[in-house]
Amino acid sequence: MISTVILQAAAGNNLMGTVIPMVLIMVVFYFFMIRPQVKKAKEHKKLVAELGIGDKIVTTAGIHGKIVGANDTTFLIEVEGGTKIRFDKSAISLDATKASAPKA
Protein backbone atom coordinates (compact mmCIF):
# COMPACT_ATOMS: atom_id res chain seq x y z
CA MET A 1 0.00 0.00 0.00
CA ILE A 2 2.81 2.43 0.82
CA SER A 3 4.61 1.56 -2.41
CA THR A 4 1.44 2.40 -4.38
CA VAL A 5 1.27 5.88 -2.78
CA ILE A 6 4.97 6.48 -3.48
CA LEU A 7 4.60 5.43 -7.13
CA GLN A 8 1.59 7.73 -7.60
CA ALA A 9 3.46 10.66 -6.07
CA ALA A 10 6.44 10.00 -8.33
CA ALA A 11 4.19 9.88 -11.40
CA GLY A 12 2.67 13.25 -10.49
CA ASN A 13 6.08 14.88 -10.11
CA ASN A 14 7.23 13.32 -13.37
CA LEU A 15 4.33 14.94 -15.21
CA MET A 16 5.30 18.38 -13.92
CA GLY A 17 8.91 17.60 -14.71
CA THR A 18 8.04 17.12 -18.39
CA VAL A 19 5.38 19.81 -18.82
CA ILE A 20 7.42 22.73 -17.45
CA PRO A 21 10.44 22.17 -19.73
CA MET A 22 8.15 21.83 -22.77
CA VAL A 23 6.44 25.14 -21.93
CA LEU A 24 9.84 26.79 -21.45
CA ILE A 25 11.02 25.45 -24.82
CA MET A 26 7.91 26.88 -26.51
CA VAL A 27 8.44 30.29 -24.85
CA VAL A 28 12.10 30.39 -25.92
CA PHE A 29 11.14 29.27 -29.44
CA TYR A 30 8.58 32.09 -29.63
CA PHE A 31 10.98 34.82 -28.52
CA PHE A 32 13.95 33.68 -30.64
CA MET A 33 12.22 32.45 -33.80
CA ILE A 34 8.62 33.56 -34.30
CA ARG A 35 8.64 37.07 -32.84
CA PRO A 36 11.64 38.32 -34.88
CA GLN A 37 10.11 36.98 -38.10
CA VAL A 38 6.81 38.74 -37.41
CA LYS A 39 8.67 41.97 -36.64
CA LYS A 40 10.70 41.70 -39.85
CA ALA A 41 7.56 41.04 -41.90
CA LYS A 42 5.90 44.16 -40.45
CA GLU A 43 8.97 46.25 -41.28
CA HIS A 44 9.00 44.93 -44.88
CA LYS A 45 5.30 45.67 -45.29
CA LYS A 46 5.87 49.22 -44.03
CA LEU A 47 8.84 49.66 -46.42
CA VAL A 48 6.79 48.56 -49.43
CA ALA A 49 3.87 50.79 -48.41
CA GLU A 50 6.15 53.85 -48.27
CA LEU A 51 7.66 53.28 -51.73
CA GLY A 52 6.45 55.36 -54.63
CA ILE A 53 7.20 56.27 -58.22
CA GLY A 54 10.71 57.63 -58.61
CA ASP A 55 12.21 55.72 -55.66
CA LYS A 56 15.32 53.68 -56.32
CA ILE A 57 15.13 50.12 -55.02
CA VAL A 58 17.02 46.83 -54.88
CA THR A 59 15.18 43.54 -55.36
CA THR A 60 15.85 40.29 -53.55
CA ALA A 61 17.58 39.11 -56.74
CA GLY A 62 19.98 42.05 -56.51
CA ILE A 63 18.53 44.04 -59.40
CA HIS A 64 18.85 47.81 -58.96
CA GLY A 65 16.29 50.08 -60.57
CA LYS A 66 13.84 52.92 -60.27
CA ILE A 67 10.09 52.53 -59.78
CA VAL A 68 8.22 53.92 -62.79
CA GLY A 69 4.82 52.36 -62.20
CA ALA A 70 2.83 50.60 -59.50
CA ASN A 71 -0.42 48.75 -58.93
CA ASP A 72 -1.86 46.77 -56.02
CA THR A 73 0.59 43.86 -56.12
CA THR A 74 3.47 44.84 -58.44
CA PHE A 75 5.99 47.54 -59.27
CA LEU A 76 7.24 48.38 -62.75
CA ILE A 77 11.00 48.87 -62.40
CA GLU A 78 13.20 50.65 -64.94
CA VAL A 79 16.75 49.31 -65.03
CA GLU A 80 19.80 50.55 -66.92
CA GLY A 81 19.23 51.05 -70.63
CA GLY A 82 15.55 51.89 -70.23
CA THR A 83 14.47 48.27 -69.85
CA LYS A 84 11.36 47.87 -67.72
CA ILE A 85 10.68 44.83 -65.58
CA ARG A 86 7.59 44.08 -63.49
CA PHE A 87 8.26 42.74 -59.96
CA ASP A 88 5.97 41.56 -57.22
CA LYS A 89 6.05 43.91 -54.23
CA SER A 90 7.28 41.09 -51.99
CA ALA A 91 10.48 40.91 -54.11
CA ILE A 92 11.64 44.36 -53.00
CA SER A 93 14.60 44.08 -50.65
CA LEU A 94 15.50 47.65 -49.78
CA ASP A 95 14.92 51.29 -50.60
CA ALA A 96 18.18 52.45 -52.22
CA THR A 97 17.03 56.08 -52.14
CA LYS A 98 17.10 56.10 -48.33
CA ALA A 99 20.15 53.85 -48.10
CA SER A 100 22.26 56.20 -50.27
CA ALA A 101 21.05 59.43 -48.62
CA PRO A 102 23.73 61.11 -46.48
CA LYS A 103 23.11 60.87 -42.76
CA ALA A 104 23.03 64.10 -40.78
C-alpha positions, 0 to 999 in steps of 0.5 A, spaced: 500 500 500 505 504 501 509 503 495 502 504 491 502 511 494 509 512 493 509 510 485 503 515 484 506 521 487 512 519 483 508 519 477 505 526 479 512 529 479 514 526 473 508 529 469 510 536 472 517 535 470 516 534 463 510 539 462 514 545 465 520 544 460 516 543 454 512 550 456 519 553 457 522 550 450 515 553 446 516 560 450 524 560 448 522 558 441 517 564 440 521 569 442 527 567 438 524 564 432 517 567 431 517 574 434 523 576 430 520 573 423 513 577 425 517 583 426 521 583 420 515 582 416 511 588 419 517 592 417 518 589 410 510 591 409 511 598 411 517 599 407 513 597 401 507 601 403 512 607 403 515 606 396 512 610 390 514 612 383 521 615 382 524 611 388 530 607 387 530 600 389 534 593 390 530 587 389 531 580 392 535 578 386 539 584 386 537 588 381 537 595 382 532 600 378 527 605 379 520 605 380 516 607 374 509 604 375 505 601 381 499 597 382 496 593 387 501 587 387 506 589 383 511 595 381 514 596 374 522 597 375 526 601 370 533 598 369 539 601 366 538 602 358 531 603 359 528 596 360 522 595 364 521 589 368 515 588 373 516 585 380 511 583 385 512 587 391 514 582 396 520 581 391 523 588 394 529 588 398 531 595 400 529 602 398 536 604 395 534 612 395 534 612 403 540 607 403 544 612 399 542 618 402 547 622 407 546 621 414 546 628 418 
